[in-house]
Structure formats: structure tokens, C-alpha cells
Amino acid sequence: MNRPFNYTISDNFVLTISQISRDLEKISQYTRVMPISSGIKKSCDIRNVQAVLRLSGYTADRLTEKEYAIRTGNISRAMEFAGTADLSDISACCQLHALLMDGLSSDAGSFRTGRHVRESTPASRVLPSASTIPQLMRDLFEWTQKAKVHPVIRAAVFFVRCCIIMPFPDGNMLFARIWARALLSSGYDPIFQYLPFEEKWIGHESEYDIKIRGSVHYQDYGDILDFWADRISESVQDFLSSLDTAPRHPAMSSSVQKLLEVMDEKAYSTKELMAMTGLKHRQTFRDNYLLPAIRDGYIRMTVPDKPNSRNQKYVRTMDEVRQ
């Protein structure tokens, strides 16, 4: 199907996406061993709400205390809704907007009916006629579902198209950011449900607006894709670094320590590990060395779905994470 607009895939985008994928895999390795705590997720949720509000121009110093409380609550509920919404259903985007603007707008959840909106548009252009919005949004939703593109492209395209279409009378940037996050979470990695990547936009707002205007003018959105990839990569790297400095394992027993000392970065079978540790009794090795190391996250199985597979081998997790 046709692209909503043209974009050039730069070498920078390809390299950055490759780095993001490698870092996400490292995070996945960590979380298989030590799941992200509810406290960390809650902290990320708060940071996400604050960043999205700031980037959309709704800072505490510009709002009344009541309106700020309403908006923060609405965004939290909208983010939770987006995490389980059917992203192929265009009516769901109106439901999300209704949650965002609940108590703030009489036309919450409805596409605009006029040419004006109650927020600025970084695209800096004449808005599409209100009568064209339903079809423009249907086209965009169809593209996000059918286009065979990387999830970062899909999310960035959706966001920028919303900057151009401005489908709602107000709250378009809030809506677009939350929906783009859901696209990343569902199509790329679940960590985007709470990863505070919008924080990396802060301080780059003018740069981003200039890139949008230039991309609209030149009809090539490659710079926008580079911007998204760079900011997401920074956020993923920061999150990985925070995990790398956090304690991950309980105290190590002398048996587990001995097992780890004989291993390097390669994968080993049970027979190999028993020979390397000088143990001959298989059950003793499993109970005192192998299973505690797996339980505490120091090593992992190469065939985790089939613990008793004859092809089963074991890898030291610390080597994987630091590669």
C-alpha cells in the first residue's frame, strides 16, 4: 500500500535501530532473571506523565492546581487504556481521546468539526478540512496495520501524521504520543509500556519542530525517523545502565561461585560442567550447583521451554549482558 508520506532511511537510522535492538535484548535477559519491580514501573509511569504533559505545553506553572490534577489523572488512565486497546480499531482512538479530555472539553472523544484547534501545530500549515478527517484517519490506521515497516517507523509516522491532520479540537499531541507509545509496545517490545523515552525529547522541542516543518516542506520525513531513533536509543541505554548498576542476585553460595569460575562465555552441557567442576554425582551437581545458579539468575538454559532436552546447555548470564 502507499506510504502516507515519503521517507529516506538513513545509515544512522539503520545503525541506531540495530543498537536499540541489541540493548532491548540485554534488558530482556536481565528481566528474565530479575523482573522489573512494580516500584520501578510506577516511577516510570509518573515520569512518563510529567514528560508528556511538559512536551504538550501543560506544565504545572501554566495550569491551575485542579486542572493539573485532572490532566495527570486522565493521562494515567489513557496510558493504561492504550496498553490493552485494539490498535486496529479507529473508535478506540476516540475512546482514548475521551479519557484524555474528560472533564476538560465538551467535545472529548470527537473529531473536530471546524478548521481551528485549541493548540499549536508544529507542522505550521493549513489544517485539513474537518470533512476529510475521518478518511484521513482511516487511511492512517490502515497503514499502521498493513505497512511492513519497523515499529519505530510506524510509531513516528503515526505521530507526525497526527501533527499534520490534528484530528481533534484539542489534545492532539497528548493523544498522538500515547498512541505511538502503544504501537511501540505492541509491535516492538512491551518495555515501551513504561520506558520513559519522552523525557529525551525535553530540550529538543525546537529542533523537532524545525525537523517537522522541513520534512513537510521537502516531503521527506527521514530526519524525523532519525530523531525518533536517536531519542529512543538514548532512553533504552539509560534504562539498561540503571539495571547494570542495580543489585541483581542474592548472595552467591560457594558451590555456585565454583560453577561460575569454570565457565566462560560459551554454552556448556551438564556433562561438561560436571567434568570441569570435578563432580561425579549428577544429583548432587544439580541440587547444589546447577539449579541454585539457574534459580538465582547466574546462568540460563539454552532451551528453557524443555528443561530435560538432550540438547540442553547452560550459559553464564553476566557474559551475555556485558557483550
QUIHUCOR-V561312 format. One line per field, one symbol per residue. ss: DSSP state (H for helix, E for strand, C for the rest). psi: psi as a letter, one per 20 degrees, with the letter a starting at -180 (. if undefined). burial: + if it has 16 or more other C-alpha atoms within 10 Angstrom, else -. A space follows every 50 residues. Layout:
ss->???
psi->???
burial->???
//
This chain:
ss->CCCCCCCCCCHHHHHHHHHHHHHHHHHHHHHHHCCCCHHHHHHHHHHHHH HHHHHCCCCHHHCCHHHHHHHHHHHHHHHHHHCCCCCCCHHHHHHHHHHH CCCCCCCCCCECCCCCCCCCCCCCCCCCCHHHHHHHHHHHHHHHHHCCCC HHHHHHHHHHHHHHHCCECCCHHHHHHHHHHHHHHHHCCHHHHCCCHHHH HCCCHHHHHHHHHHHHHHCCCHHHHHHHHHHHHHHHHHHHHHHHCCCCCC CCCHHHHHHHHHCCCCCECHHHHHHHHCCCCHHHHHHHHHHHHHHCCCEE ECCCCCCCCCCCCEEEHHHHHCC
psi->rqqhrqqporhggggghggghghhhgghgghhgnqpqhgggggggghggg gggghjjmqhiiqrhghggggggggghgggghijqoiiohhhhhgghhgh jpjhpikpjqqqiaiqqkqqpihmrpqqqhhigghghggghgghhhpmrq hhggggggghhhhghmhqhrjghgghghhhghhgghifpihihipmhhhi hpijgggggghgghhggikokhhggggggggggggggggghhhhiqphqr pprhghggghhiqbirpqrggghgghikqhoggggghifgghhggjjhrq qimhinhjqijprpqohhhghj.
burial->------+-----+--++-++--++-+++++--+-------+--++-++++ +++-++-+---------+-+++-+++-++++++-+-+----+++++++++ ++-+--++++++---++---+++---++-+--+--++--++-++------ ++++++++++++++++++++++++++++++++++++--++++++++++++ +------++-++++++---++++++++++++++++++-++--+----+-- ----++--++--+---++-+--++--+-------+---++-+++-+++++ ++---------+++++++--+--
//
